[in-house]
Amino acid sequence: MEPLLINSYSTKYTLDSLGLIMDPKYVSLCIFVLLVLHGDTTLAETCREFAKWHPFCFSAMCKANCFIEGKSSDGSYAKGYRCDSHGFHSMCICLLCKS
């Protein structure tokens, strides 16, 4: 009967220890550290801005210009774009990223 009692205490101790170690904040921290230390360069992307002057700027034209500029320059994709217009002076600003 005593071996069962000793086994029960050791199991309870082990489960209590795991409960302290596997707290959600420690699990999150462990996953974060693993991702940082993994060093996988496929997760990183390099981005650059490209600006082009147009007499008039509207969303569809800006998106098309960003797509064409990204693919023709270095194969990057348009992550974002916007039109900054002040009368006849309009700029299409693209955020081109390459992974």
Biopython code that builds the backbone (N, CA, C, O; Angstrom):
import numpy as np
from Bio.PDB.StructureBuilder import StructureBuilder

atoms = [
    (1, "MET", "N", (0.810, -1.183, 0.000)),
    (1, "MET", "CA", (0.000, 0.000, 0.000)),
    (1, "MET", "C", (0.863, 1.260, 0.000)),
    (1, "MET", "O", (0.485, 2.258, -0.614)),
    (2, "GLU", "N", (1.997, 1.238, 0.664)),
    (2, "GLU", "CA", (2.848, 2.415, 0.717)),
    (2, "GLU", "C", (3.440, 2.787, -0.645)),
    (2, "GLU", "O", (3.512, 3.977, -0.952)),
    (3, "PRO", "N", (3.868, 1.831, -1.477)),
    (3, "PRO", "CA", (4.390, 2.249, -2.780)),
    (3, "PRO", "C", (3.364, 3.051, -3.590)),
    (3, "PRO", "O", (3.735, 3.967, -4.323)),
    (4, "LEU", "N", (2.105, 2.718, -3.462)),
    (4, "LEU", "CA", (1.076, 3.459, -4.167)),
    (4, "LEU", "C", (0.990, 4.890, -3.648)),
    (4, "LEU", "O", (0.781, 5.830, -4.414)),
    (5, "LEU", "N", (1.154, 5.039, -2.341)),
    (5, "LEU", "CA", (1.095, 6.351, -1.709)),
    (5, "LEU", "C", (2.298, 7.208, -2.140)),
    (5, "LEU", "O", (2.150, 8.395, -2.433)),
    (6, "ILE", "N", (3.475, 6.598, -2.174)),
    (6, "ILE", "CA", (4.677, 7.316, -2.614)),
    (6, "ILE", "C", (4.545, 7.704, -4.077)),
    (6, "ILE", "O", (4.906, 8.813, -4.472)),
    (7, "ASN", "N", (4.028, 6.787, -4.873)),
    (7, "ASN", "CA", (3.822, 7.071, -6.288)),
    (7, "ASN", "C", (2.831, 8.218, -6.461)),
    (7, "ASN", "O", (3.013, 9.064, -7.336)),
    (8, "SER", "N", (1.810, 8.255, -5.656)),
    (8, "SER", "CA", (0.816, 9.311, -5.732)),
    (8, "SER", "C", (1.434, 10.666, -5.399)),
    (8, "SER", "O", (1.134, 11.660, -6.061)),
    (9, "TYR", "N", (2.295, 10.717, -4.380)),
    (9, "TYR", "CA", (2.955, 11.975, -4.022)),
    (9, "TYR", "C", (3.906, 12.451, -5.114)),
    (9, "TYR", "O", (3.962, 13.641, -5.423)),
    (10, "SER", "N", (4.653, 11.517, -5.695)),
    (10, "SER", "CA", (5.591, 11.916, -6.748)),
    (10, "SER", "C", (4.851, 12.380, -7.997)),
    (10, "SER", "O", (5.294, 13.311, -8.670)),
    (11, "THR", "N", (3.723, 11.735, -8.313)),
    (11, "THR", "CA", (2.920, 12.167, -9.458)),
    (11, "THR", "C", (2.347, 13.560, -9.213)),
    (11, "THR", "O", (2.347, 14.405, -10.109)),
    (12, "LYS", "N", (1.857, 13.795, -7.992)),
    (12, "LYS", "CA", (1.304, 15.099, -7.659)),
    (12, "LYS", "C", (2.390, 16.170, -7.737)),
    (12, "LYS", "O", (2.137, 17.265, -8.239)),
    (13, "TYR", "N", (3.587, 15.873, -7.252)),
    (13, "TYR", "CA", (4.694, 16.812, -7.294)),
    (13, "TYR", "C", (5.082, 17.131, -8.742)),
    (13, "TYR", "O", (5.331, 18.285, -9.089)),
    (14, "THR", "N", (5.130, 16.088, -9.580)),
    (14, "THR", "CA", (5.479, 16.278, -10.981)),
    (14, "THR", "C", (4.437, 17.134, -11.685)),
    (14, "THR", "O", (4.785, 18.042, -12.441)),
    (15, "LEU", "N", (3.157, 16.850, -11.441)),
    (15, "LEU", "CA", (2.104, 17.642, -12.073)),
    (15, "LEU", "C", (2.106, 19.087, -11.592)),
    (15, "LEU", "O", (1.859, 20.001, -12.378)),
    (16, "ASP", "N", (2.382, 19.302, -10.301)),
    (16, "ASP", "CA", (2.479, 20.667, -9.788)),
    (16, "ASP", "C", (3.650, 21.406, -10.419)),
    (16, "ASP", "O", (3.538, 22.588, -10.744)),
    (17, "SER", "N", (4.767, 20.718, -10.595)),
    (17, "SER", "CA", (5.936, 21.346, -11.216)),
    (17, "SER", "C", (5.647, 21.705, -12.665)),
    (17, "SER", "O", (6.000, 22.795, -13.115)),
    (18, "LEU", "N", (5.014, 20.806, -13.393)),
    (18, "LEU", "CA", (4.664, 21.099, -14.775)),
    (18, "LEU", "C", (3.658, 22.238, -14.865)),
    (18, "LEU", "O", (3.693, 23.033, -15.804)),
    (19, "GLY", "N", (2.765, 22.312, -13.887)),
    (19, "GLY", "CA", (1.794, 23.396, -13.870)),
    (19, "GLY", "C", (2.471, 24.748, -13.720)),
    (19, "GLY", "O", (2.024, 25.733, -14.308)),
    (20, "LEU", "N", (3.544, 24.808, -12.939)),
    (20, "LEU", "CA", (4.280, 26.062, -12.788)),
    (20, "LEU", "C", (5.094, 26.388, -14.027)),
    (20, "LEU", "O", (5.173, 27.545, -14.441)),
    (21, "ILE", "N", (5.692, 25.379, -14.611)),
    (21, "ILE", "CA", (6.516, 25.592, -15.799)),
    (21, "ILE", "C", (5.652, 25.938, -17.008)),
    (21, "ILE", "O", (6.032, 26.803, -17.797)),
    (22, "MET", "N", (4.529, 25.302, -17.170)),
    (22, "MET", "CA", (3.708, 25.459, -18.364)),
    (22, "MET", "C", (2.618, 26.527, -18.188)),
    (22, "MET", "O", (1.532, 26.396, -18.752)),
    (23, "ASP", "N", (2.896, 27.558, -17.426)),
    (23, "ASP", "CA", (2.008, 28.691, -17.301)),
    (23, "ASP", "C", (1.892, 29.353, -18.680)),
    (23, "ASP", "O", (2.883, 29.395, -19.409)),
    (24, "PRO", "N", (0.719, 29.870, -19.064)),
    (24, "PRO", "CA", (0.556, 30.424, -20.419)),
    (24, "PRO", "C", (1.587, 31.487, -20.795)),
    (24, "PRO", "O", (2.008, 31.550, -21.950)),
    (25, "LYS", "N", (1.999, 32.320, -19.843)),
    (25, "LYS", "CA", (2.982, 33.337, -20.211)),
    (25, "LYS", "C", (4.350, 32.719, -20.485)),
    (25, "LYS", "O", (5.096, 33.229, -21.321)),
    (26, "TYR", "N", (4.691, 31.636, -19.802)),
    (26, "TYR", "CA", (5.950, 30.968, -20.079)),
    (26, "TYR", "C", (5.912, 30.232, -21.412)),
    (26, "TYR", "O", (6.912, 30.186, -22.129)),
    (27, "VAL", "N", (4.771, 29.661, -21.741)),
    (27, "VAL", "CA", (4.627, 28.987, -23.037)),
    (27, "VAL", "C", (4.760, 30.015, -24.153)),
    (27, "VAL", "O", (5.444, 29.762, -25.145)),
    (28, "SER", "N", (4.114, 31.174, -24.003)),
    (28, "SER", "CA", (4.215, 32.236, -25.013)),
    (28, "SER", "C", (5.648, 32.717, -25.150)),
    (28, "SER", "O", (6.136, 32.913, -26.263)),
    (29, "LEU", "N", (6.320, 32.906, -24.035)),
    (29, "LEU", "CA", (7.706, 33.344, -24.061)),
    (29, "LEU", "C", (8.596, 32.314, -24.737)),
    (29, "LEU", "O", (9.490, 32.672, -25.504)),
    (30, "CYS", "N", (8.361, 31.055, -24.462)),
    (30, "CYS", "CA", (9.149, 29.982, -25.072)),
    (30, "CYS", "C", (8.959, 29.959, -26.584)),
    (30, "CYS", "O", (9.931, 29.823, -27.327)),
    (31, "ILE", "N", (7.731, 30.090, -27.043)),
    (31, "ILE", "CA", (7.466, 30.108, -28.485)),
    (31, "ILE", "C", (8.117, 31.320, -29.133)),
    (31, "ILE", "O", (8.691, 31.212, -30.217)),
    (32, "PHE", "N", (8.032, 32.470, -28.478)),
    (32, "PHE", "CA", (8.658, 33.679, -29.015)),
    (32, "PHE", "C", (10.167, 33.516, -29.128)),
    (32, "PHE", "O", (10.758, 33.886, -30.142)),
    (33, "VAL", "N", (10.790, 32.967, -28.097)),
    (33, "VAL", "CA", (12.237, 32.762, -28.120)),
    (33, "VAL", "C", (12.618, 31.784, -29.222)),
    (33, "VAL", "O", (13.626, 31.983, -29.900)),
    (34, "LEU", "N", (11.841, 30.746, -29.409)),
    (34, "LEU", "CA", (12.128, 29.789, -30.475)),
    (34, "LEU", "C", (12.033, 30.438, -31.848)),
    (34, "LEU", "O", (12.862, 30.171, -32.719)),
    (35, "LEU", "N", (11.025, 31.295, -32.051)),
    (35, "LEU", "CA", (10.897, 31.974, -33.336)),
    (35, "LEU", "C", (12.035, 32.944, -33.581)),
    (35, "LEU", "O", (12.529, 33.052, -34.703)),
    (36, "VAL", "N", (12.457, 33.649, -32.545)),
    (36, "VAL", "CA", (13.549, 34.609, -32.705)),
    (36, "VAL", "C", (14.865, 33.897, -32.958)),
    (36, "VAL", "O", (15.642, 34.310, -33.819)),
    (37, "LEU", "N", (15.118, 32.845, -32.222)),
    (37, "LEU", "CA", (16.389, 32.141, -32.356)),
    (37, "LEU", "C", (16.442, 31.210, -33.557)),
    (37, "LEU", "O", (17.511, 30.713, -33.911)),
    (38, "HIS", "N", (15.309, 30.973, -34.180)),
    (38, "HIS", "CA", (15.291, 30.063, -35.327)),
    (38, "HIS", "C", (16.127, 30.616, -36.461)),
    (38, "HIS", "O", (16.832, 29.865, -37.136)),
    (39, "GLY", "N", (16.059, 31.922, -36.681)),
    (39, "GLY", "CA", (16.896, 32.552, -37.691)),
    (39, "GLY", "C", (16.484, 32.268, -39.115)),
    (39, "GLY", "O", (17.320, 32.309, -40.017)),
    (40, "ASP", "N", (15.234, 31.984, -39.335)),
    (40, "ASP", "CA", (14.754, 31.696, -40.685)),
    (40, "ASP", "C", (14.619, 33.004, -41.457)),
    (40, "ASP", "O", (13.847, 33.879, -41.065)),
    (41, "THR", "N", (15.356, 33.138, -42.537)),
    (41, "THR", "CA", (15.325, 34.387, -43.299)),
    (41, "THR", "C", (14.127, 34.464, -44.231)),
    (41, "THR", "O", (13.886, 35.520, -44.816)),
    (42, "THR", "N", (13.375, 33.395, -44.392)),
    (42, "THR", "CA", (12.209, 33.466, -45.271)),
    (42, "THR", "C", (11.083, 34.264, -44.633)),
    (42, "THR", "O", (10.168, 34.702, -45.331)),
    (43, "LEU", "N", (11.132, 34.464, -43.308)),
    (43, "LEU", "CA", (10.109, 35.262, -42.653)),
    (43, "LEU", "C", (10.370, 36.754, -42.825)),
    (43, "LEU", "O", (9.451, 37.559, -42.674)),
    (44, "ALA", "N", (11.592, 37.133, -43.135)),
    (44, "ALA", "CA", (11.940, 38.541, -43.259)),
    (44, "ALA", "C", (11.658, 39.027, -44.676)),
    (44, "ALA", "O", (11.832, 38.293, -45.648)),
    (45, "GLU", "N", (11.220, 40.276, -44.770)),
    (45, "GLU", "CA", (11.023, 40.879, -46.075)),
    (45, "GLU", "C", (11.618, 42.276, -46.055)),
    (45, "GLU", "O", (11.593, 42.969, -45.038)),
    (46, "THR", "N", (12.147, 42.666, -47.191)),
    (46, "THR", "CA", (12.711, 44.002, -47.304)),
    (46, "THR", "C", (11.743, 44.854, -48.101)),
    (46, "THR", "O", (11.253, 44.441, -49.152)),
    (47, "CYS", "N", (11.473, 46.038, -47.594)),
    (47, "CYS", "CA", (10.512, 46.931, -48.235)),
    (47, "CYS", "C", (11.184, 48.244, -48.594)),
    (47, "CYS", "O", (12.144, 48.667, -47.950)),
    (48, "ARG", "N", (10.663, 48.875, -49.628)),
    (48, "ARG", "CA", (11.144, 50.182, -50.040)),
    (48, "ARG", "C", (9.969, 50.984, -50.572)),
    (48, "ARG", "O", (8.960, 50.427, -51.004)),
    (49, "GLU", "N", (10.118, 52.288, -50.533)),
    (49, "GLU", "CA", (9.083, 53.157, -51.077)),
    (49, "GLU", "C", (9.480, 53.611, -52.463)),
    (49, "GLU", "O", (10.653, 53.858, -52.744)),
    (50, "PHE", "N", (8.498, 53.717, -53.315)),
    (50, "PHE", "CA", (8.699, 54.200, -54.677)),
    (50, "PHE", "C", (7.636, 55.262, -54.927)),
    (50, "PHE", "O", (6.448, 55.026, -54.705)),
    (51, "ALA", "N", (8.063, 56.425, -55.387)),
    (51, "ALA", "CA", (7.129, 57.520, -55.652)),
    (51, "ALA", "C", (7.194, 57.892, -57.130)),
    (51, "ALA", "O", (8.272, 57.954, -57.722)),
    (52, "LYS", "N", (6.028, 58.139, -57.713)),
    (52, "LYS", "CA", (5.958, 58.509, -59.122)),
    (52, "LYS", "C", (4.985, 59.671, -59.272)),
    (52, "LYS", "O", (3.895, 59.660, -58.700)),
    (53, "TRP", "N", (5.385, 60.656, -60.035)),
    (53, "TRP", "CA", (4.566, 61.839, -60.253)),
    (53, "TRP", "C", (3.549, 61.569, -61.361)),
    (53, "TRP", "O", (3.886, 60.966, -62.381)),
    (54, "HIS", "N", (2.315, 62.010, -61.166)),
    (54, "HIS", "CA", (1.249, 61.928, -62.165)),
    (54, "HIS", "C", (0.481, 63.242, -62.154)),
    (54, "HIS", "O", (0.384, 63.889, -61.111)),
    (55, "PRO", "N", (-0.067, 63.650, -63.300)),
    (55, "PRO", "CA", (-0.900, 64.854, -63.287)),
    (55, "PRO", "C", (-2.161, 64.635, -62.445)),
    (55, "PRO", "O", (-2.582, 65.522, -61.703)),
    (56, "PHE", "N", (-2.743, 63.472, -62.566)),
    (56, "PHE", "CA", (-3.904, 63.095, -61.750)),
    (56, "PHE", "C", (-3.635, 61.703, -61.200)),
    (56, "PHE", "O", (-3.092, 60.850, -61.902)),
    (57, "CYS", "N", (-4.003, 61.478, -59.981)),
    (57, "CYS", "CA", (-3.771, 60.175, -59.364)),
    (57, "CYS", "C", (-5.082, 59.644, -58.817)),
    (57, "CYS", "O", (-5.774, 60.324, -58.059)),
    (58, "PHE", "N", (-5.415, 58.429, -59.205)),
    (58, "PHE", "CA", (-6.564, 57.747, -58.615)),
    (58, "PHE", "C", (-6.153, 56.317, -58.282)),
    (58, "PHE", "O", (-5.158, 55.808, -58.798)),
    (59, "SER", "N", (-6.911, 55.694, -57.436)),
    (59, "SER", "CA", (-6.515, 54.441, -56.792)),
    (59, "SER", "C", (-6.162, 53.324, -57.774)),
    (59, "SER", "O", (-5.131, 52.671, -57.612)),
    (60, "ALA", "N", (-6.982, 53.097, -58.770)),
    (60, "ALA", "CA", (-6.741, 51.985, -59.702)),
    (60, "ALA", "C", (-5.458, 52.201, -60.495)),
    (60, "ALA", "O", (-4.697, 51.257, -60.709)),
    (61, "MET", "N", (-5.210, 53.443, -60.937)),
    (61, "MET", "CA", (-4.003, 53.723, -61.699)),
    (61, "MET", "C", (-2.765, 53.581, -60.805)),
    (61, "MET", "O", (-1.735, 53.058, -61.231)),
    (62, "CYS", "N", (-2.882, 54.048, -59.581)),
    (62, "CYS", "CA", (-1.751, 53.949, -58.652)),
    (62, "CYS", "C", (-1.433, 52.480, -58.352)),
    (62, "CYS", "O", (-0.266, 52.087, -58.320)),
    (63, "LYS", "N", (-2.461, 51.682, -58.136)),
    (63, "LYS", "CA", (-2.254, 50.255, -57.862)),
    (63, "LYS", "C", (-1.592, 49.564, -59.054)),
    (63, "LYS", "O", (-0.677, 48.762, -58.869)),
    (64, "ALA", "N", (-2.039, 49.862, -60.263)),
    (64, "ALA", "CA", (-1.449, 49.257, -61.462)),
    (64, "ALA", "C", (0.007, 49.677, -61.629)),
    (64, "ALA", "O", (0.861, 48.854, -61.959)),
    (65, "ASN", "N", (0.290, 50.961, -61.400)),
    (65, "ASN", "CA", (1.676, 51.426, -61.517)),
    (65, "ASN", "C", (2.575, 50.768, -60.485)),
    (65, "ASN", "O", (3.714, 50.412, -60.787)),
    (66, "CYS", "N", (2.075, 50.606, -59.282)),
    (66, "CYS", "CA", (2.870, 49.951, -58.239)),
    (66, "CYS", "C", (3.144, 48.498, -58.588)),
    (66, "CYS", "O", (4.256, 48.007, -58.393)),
    (67, "PHE", "N", (2.132, 47.808, -59.105)),
    (67, "PHE", "CA", (2.297, 46.409, -59.494)),
    (67, "PHE", "C", (3.333, 46.281, -60.614)),
    (67, "PHE", "O", (4.223, 45.432, -60.555)),
    (68, "ILE", "N", (3.208, 47.127, -61.626)),
    (68, "ILE", "CA", (4.134, 47.069, -62.768)),
    (68, "ILE", "C", (5.552, 47.424, -62.335)),
    (68, "ILE", "O", (6.503, 46.754, -62.737)),
    (69, "GLU", "N", (5.708, 48.461, -61.527)),
    (69, "GLU", "CA", (7.039, 48.861, -61.060)),
    (69, "GLU", "C", (7.684, 47.764, -60.220)),
    (69, "GLU", "O", (8.874, 47.489, -60.374)),
    (70, "GLY", "N", (6.924, 47.142, -59.345)),
    (70, "GLY", "CA", (7.482, 46.085, -58.512)),
    (70, "GLY", "C", (7.923, 44.884, -59.315)),
    (70, "GLY", "O", (9.013, 44.357, -59.095)),
    (71, "LYS", "N", (7.098, 44.446, -60.235)),
    (71, "LYS", "CA", (7.437, 43.254, -61.023)),
    (71, "LYS", "C", (8.554, 43.521, -62.016)),
    (71, "LYS", "O", (9.376, 42.642, -62.273)),
    (72, "SER", "N", (8.594, 44.728, -62.580)),
    (72, "SER", "CA", (9.615, 45.002, -63.592)),
    (72, "SER", "C", (10.972, 45.351, -62.984)),
    (72, "SER", "O", (11.997, 45.147, -63.634)),
    (73, "SER", "N", (11.007, 45.866, -61.766)),
    (73, "SER", "CA", (12.301, 46.265, -61.206)),
    (73, "SER", "C", (13.044, 45.077, -60.590)),
    (73, "SER", "O", (14.138, 44.733, -61.036)),
    (74, "ASP", "N", (12.459, 44.456, -59.578)),
    (74, "ASP", "CA", (13.181, 43.358, -58.928)),
    (74, "ASP", "C", (12.266, 42.219, -58.493)),
    (74, "ASP", "O", (12.662, 41.394, -57.670)),
    (75, "GLY", "N", (11.067, 42.161, -59.021)),
    (75, "GLY", "CA", (10.155, 41.074, -58.700)),
    (75, "GLY", "C", (9.439, 41.231, -57.376)),
    (75, "GLY", "O", (8.904, 40.255, -56.851)),
    (76, "SER", "N", (9.413, 42.421, -56.825)),
    (76, "SER", "CA", (8.728, 42.639, -55.552)),
    (76, "SER", "C", (7.236, 42.824, -55.775)),
    (76, "SER", "O", (6.781, 42.975, -56.909)),
    (77, "TYR", "N", (6.484, 42.812, -54.693)),
    (77, "TYR", "CA", (5.039, 42.971, -54.785)),
    (77, "TYR", "C", (4.623, 44.260, -54.077)),
    (77, "TYR", "O", (5.335, 44.759, -53.205)),
    (78, "ALA", "N", (3.480, 44.784, -54.458)),
    (78, "ALA", "CA", (2.982, 46.025, -53.871)),
    (78, "ALA", "C", (2.235, 45.696, -52.585)),
    (78, "ALA", "O", (1.137, 45.140, -52.619)),
    (79, "LYS", "N", (2.834, 46.041, -51.459)),
    (79, "LYS", "CA", (2.202, 45.796, -50.171)),
    (79, "LYS", "C", (1.198, 46.898, -49.846)),
    (79, "LYS", "O", (0.209, 46.662, -49.152)),
    (80, "GLY", "N", (1.455, 48.087, -50.347)),
    (80, "GLY", "CA", (0.543, 49.194, -50.111)),
    (80, "GLY", "C", (0.787, 50.306, -51.111)),
    (80, "GLY", "O", (1.850, 50.380, -51.727)),
    (81, "TYR", "N", (-0.194, 51.163, -51.267)),
    (81, "TYR", "CA", (-0.072, 52.294, -52.178)),
    (81, "TYR", "C", (-1.044, 53.380, -51.721)),
    (81, "TYR", "O", (-2.049, 53.113, -51.062)),
    (82, "ARG", "N", (-0.711, 54.596, -52.091)),
    (82, "ARG", "CA", (-1.600, 55.719, -51.779)),
    (82, "ARG", "C", (-1.337, 56.857, -52.757)),
    (82, "ARG", "O", (-0.258, 56.970, -53.339)),
    (83, "CYS", "N", (-2.342, 57.683, -52.918)),
    (83, "CYS", "CA", (-2.240, 58.873, -53.756)),
    (83, "CYS", "C", (-2.152, 60.093, -52.852)),
    (83, "CYS", "O", (-3.003, 60.298, -51.986)),
    (84, "ASP", "N", (-1.124, 60.897, -53.057)),
    (84, "ASP", "CA", (-1.017, 62.192, -52.396)),
    (84, "ASP", "C", (-1.196, 63.249, -53.476)),
    (84, "ASP", "O", (-0.326, 63.426, -54.328)),
    (85, "SER", "N", (-2.314, 63.945, -53.440)),
    (85, "SER", "CA", (-2.581, 64.906, -54.512)),
    (85, "SER", "C", (-2.816, 66.298, -53.936)),
    (85, "SER", "O", (-3.467, 66.472, -52.906)),
    (86, "HIS", "N", (-2.266, 67.274, -54.635)),
    (86, "HIS", "CA", (-2.433, 68.688, -54.323)),
    (86, "HIS", "C", (-2.660, 69.414, -55.640)),
    (86, "HIS", "O", (-1.725, 69.960, -56.227)),
    (87, "GLY", "N", (-3.888, 69.418, -56.093)),
    (87, "GLY", "CA", (-4.200, 70.059, -57.379)),
    (87, "GLY", "C", (-3.656, 69.242, -58.529)),
    (87, "GLY", "O", (-3.986, 68.066, -58.680)),
    (88, "PHE", "N", (-2.810, 69.878, -59.349)),
    (88, "PHE", "CA", (-2.229, 69.179, -60.496)),
    (88, "PHE", "C", (-0.954, 68.415, -60.140)),
    (88, "PHE", "O", (-0.400, 67.708, -60.982)),
    (89, "HIS", "N", (-0.500, 68.549, -58.932)),
    (89, "HIS", "CA", (0.707, 67.838, -58.503)),
    (89, "HIS", "C", (0.286, 66.634, -57.676)),
    (89, "HIS", "O", (-0.044, 66.771, -56.498)),
    (90, "SER", "N", (0.296, 65.476, -58.279)),
    (90, "SER", "CA", (-0.115, 64.248, -57.601)),
    (90, "SER", "C", (1.037, 63.260, -57.582)),
    (90, "SER", "O", (1.805, 63.153, -58.538)),
    (91, "MET", "N", (1.138, 62.553, -56.493)),
    (91, "MET", "CA", (2.172, 61.521, -56.345)),
    (91, "MET", "C", (1.509, 60.197, -56.011)),
    (91, "MET", "O", (0.605, 60.126, -55.179)),
    (92, "CYS", "N", (1.965, 59.176, -56.659)),
    (92, "CYS", "CA", (1.569, 57.811, -56.322)),
    (92, "CYS", "C", (2.734, 57.218, -55.538)),
    (92, "CYS", "O", (3.837, 57.070, -56.064)),
    (93, "ILE", "N", (2.479, 56.883, -54.288)),
    (93, "ILE", "CA", (3.543, 56.359, -53.419)),
    (93, "ILE", "C", (3.252, 54.887, -53.150)),
    (93, "ILE", "O", (2.190, 54.528, -52.642)),
    (94, "CYS", "N", (4.218, 54.045, -53.502)),
    (94, "CYS", "CA", (4.067, 52.599, -53.385)),
    (94, "CYS", "C", (4.980, 52.067, -52.289)),
    (94, "CYS", "O", (6.085, 52.574, -52.095)),
    (95, "LEU", "N", (4.527, 51.061, -51.586)),
    (95, "LEU", "CA", (5.372, 50.316, -50.666)),
    (95, "LEU", "C", (5.607, 48.954, -51.308)),
    (95, "LEU", "O", (4.724, 48.097, -51.319)),
    (96, "LEU", "N", (6.807, 48.769, -51.842)),
    (96, "LEU", "CA", (7.163, 47.547, -52.552)),
    (96, "LEU", "C", (8.023, 46.664, -51.645)),
    (96, "LEU", "O", (9.035, 47.111, -51.106)),
    (97, "CYS", "N", (7.610, 45.420, -51.486)),
    (97, "CYS", "CA", (8.314, 44.492, -50.601)),
    (97, "CYS", "C", (8.742, 43.244, -51.358)),
    (97, "CYS", "O", (8.085, 42.792, -52.296)),
    (98, "LYS", "N", (9.847, 42.722, -50.921)),
    (98, "LYS", "CA", (10.378, 41.489, -51.517)),
    (98, "LYS", "C", (10.740, 40.549, -50.378)),
    (98, "LYS", "O", (11.461, 40.928, -49.455)),
    (99, "SER", "N", (10.238, 39.322, -50.447)),
    (99, "SER", "CA", (10.533, 38.374, -49.358)),
    (99, "SER", "C", (11.626, 37.424, -49.726)),
    (99, "SER", "O", (11.994, 36.566, -48.924)),
]
sb = StructureBuilder()
sb.init_structure("model")
sb.init_model(0)
sb.init_chain("A")
sb.init_seg("    ")
for serial, (resi, resn, name, xyz) in enumerate(atoms, 1):
    if name == "N":
        sb.init_residue(resn, " ", resi, " ")
    sb.init_atom(name, np.array(xyz, "f"), 0.0, 1.0, " ", f" {name:<3s}", serial, name[0])
structure = sb.get_structure()
